[in-house]
Amino acid sequence: MRVSILLVLLSSSIDGMAQPSLTGPQASYDGQTVTAVDLIANPHRNLEPLRSSVAQKAGQPYSQADVQASIAALEQAGGFEKVTVDVIPDISGLRLTLF
């Protein structure tokens, strides 16, 4: 009896692990306050003119759509081949680093 219960529990947990996640980890950040948005690139390049291209602003709720728009705008306006985003959860909110 115990063995059959254990097998049912084990197969249930394996089935749950096999299903792919439909949303990425960023989806869980939606609505949380963004406390900072940092732009990092070559230290010899001034990124301040590109800051206005960033749709996701500090002080606003995190939006995956705004982050994607920011990536596209930086790749186009800044001439970057690929922009990557790190989201760092903090006690006061989220800190985004685009590089």
C-alpha positions as CSV (number, residue, x, y, z in Angstrom):
1,M,0.0,0.0,0.0
2,R,2.8,2.4,0.9
3,V,4.7,1.6,-2.2
4,S,1.7,2.3,-4.4
5,I,1.1,5.7,-2.7
6,L,4.7,6.5,-3.1
7,L,4.6,5.6,-6.8
8,V,1.5,7.7,-7.4
9,L,3.1,10.7,-5.7
10,L,6.4,10.2,-7.6
11,S,4.7,10.0,-11.0
12,S,2.6,13.1,-10.2
13,S,5.6,15.1,-9.4
14,I,7.4,13.9,-12.5
15,D,4.4,14.8,-14.7
16,G,4.4,18.3,-13.2
17,M,8.1,18.8,-13.9
18,A,7.8,17.7,-17.6
19,Q,5.3,20.4,-18.5
20,P,7.0,23.5,-20.0
21,S,6.6,26.8,-18.4
22,L,4.4,29.1,-20.6
23,T,5.7,32.3,-19.1
24,G,9.2,33.3,-18.5
25,P,10.6,34.4,-15.1
26,Q,10.1,38.1,-16.1
27,A,6.3,37.6,-16.2
28,S,6.3,37.2,-12.4
29,Y,7.8,40.7,-12.2
30,D,4.9,42.4,-13.9
31,G,3.5,45.2,-11.8
32,Q,6.4,45.4,-9.4
33,T,8.0,48.9,-9.0
34,V,11.2,49.4,-11.0
35,T,13.6,51.4,-8.8
36,A,16.4,51.9,-11.3
37,V,17.2,51.4,-15.0
38,D,21.0,51.2,-15.7
39,L,22.5,51.3,-19.2
40,I,25.9,49.7,-19.5
41,A,28.1,49.5,-22.6
42,N,31.6,50.5,-23.6
43,P,32.9,52.9,-21.0
44,H,34.0,55.3,-23.7
45,R,30.5,55.7,-25.0
46,N,28.0,58.2,-23.6
47,L,24.7,56.5,-23.3
48,E,22.7,59.4,-21.8
49,P,21.3,60.4,-25.2
50,L,19.8,56.9,-25.6
51,R,18.1,57.0,-22.2
52,S,15.1,58.8,-23.7
53,S,14.6,55.7,-26.0
54,V,14.1,53.4,-23.0
55,A,10.4,52.8,-22.5
56,Q,10.7,51.1,-19.1
57,K,11.3,53.9,-16.6
58,A,12.3,53.9,-13.0
59,G,9.4,54.6,-10.6
60,Q,7.0,52.8,-12.9
61,P,5.6,49.3,-12.7
62,Y,7.6,46.6,-14.5
63,S,6.1,45.8,-17.9
64,Q,7.5,43.0,-20.1
65,A,6.2,45.0,-23.1
66,D,8.1,48.1,-22.1
67,V,11.2,46.1,-21.5
68,Q,11.0,44.5,-25.0
69,A,10.3,48.0,-26.5
70,S,13.4,49.3,-24.7
71,I,15.5,46.5,-26.1
72,A,14.3,47.1,-29.6
73,A,14.8,50.9,-29.3
74,L,18.3,50.5,-28.0
75,E,19.3,48.0,-30.6
76,Q,18.0,50.4,-33.3
77,A,19.0,53.8,-32.0
78,G,22.2,52.8,-30.4
79,G,23.4,50.5,-33.1
80,F,23.8,47.6,-30.7
81,E,23.7,44.1,-32.1
82,K,22.0,42.6,-29.1
83,V,20.8,44.1,-25.8
84,T,20.5,41.9,-22.8
85,V,18.5,42.7,-19.6
86,D,19.2,41.6,-16.1
87,V,16.4,42.0,-13.6
88,I,17.6,42.2,-10.0
89,P,14.9,41.9,-7.3
90,D,15.6,44.2,-4.3
91,I,13.7,45.0,-1.1
92,S,12.4,48.3,-2.6
93,G,11.6,46.9,-6.1
94,L,13.4,45.8,-9.2
95,R,16.7,47.1,-10.6
96,L,17.1,46.7,-14.4
97,T,20.4,46.6,-16.1
98,L,20.4,46.8,-19.9
99,F,23.8,46.0,-21.6
